[in-house]
Amino acid sequence: MEFVASGRVVRSSEVSRHFGELLDKLDQGELIVLRHGRPEAVIVDFQRYEQLHQELKELRALVDHLHLCLEIEQRRGDRVLPAEAVAKELGLE
């Protein structure tokens, strides 16, 4: 089983007994919590959570943008129009 390289692995029983101490050490990296020997949760400090959340929002926006570009490309096909023709199609003459 491979875990995040920077993460430290703790058992859920350790978390319940030493929660405050573990929170104090979150600046050393996230904690991967095992329950019955399997990864069950990850504990990260709030600043890191906000950073990850922002990165996720940006990645989702990028994916949406890429999907839109692909859809435009598919609809356009091989058709290449000069600027004047585009203006005419859009009624901008």
Residue, then its C-alpha position, 0 to 999 in steps of 0.5 A: m500500500e503506497f501513501v502520500a510521500s509527505g504524509r505521516v501514517v497514524r492509527s485511528s486509536e492514536v488520533s483519539r488518544h493524542f488528537g491535540e498533540l497531532l494537531d500541533k504537529l500538522d505543520q510537519g505535513e498531513l496525517i493519514v489515518l488508518r482504521h483497521g489497517r486501511p486509509e480512512a481519512v486525511i487530516v491537514d491544517f486549515q491553510r493547506y486545506e484552503q490551498l488545496h480547495q483553491e487549486l481544485k477550483e482552478l483545475r475544474a475551471l481549466v477543465d471546463h475551459l478545455h471542454l469548451c475549446l474542444e467543443i468549439e473545435q469539433r463544431r468548427g471542424d476544418r472550416v477556417l473563416p476570414a475575419e470578415a466572414v465571421a463578422k458577417e455571420l455574427g451580424l457585425e458588419 
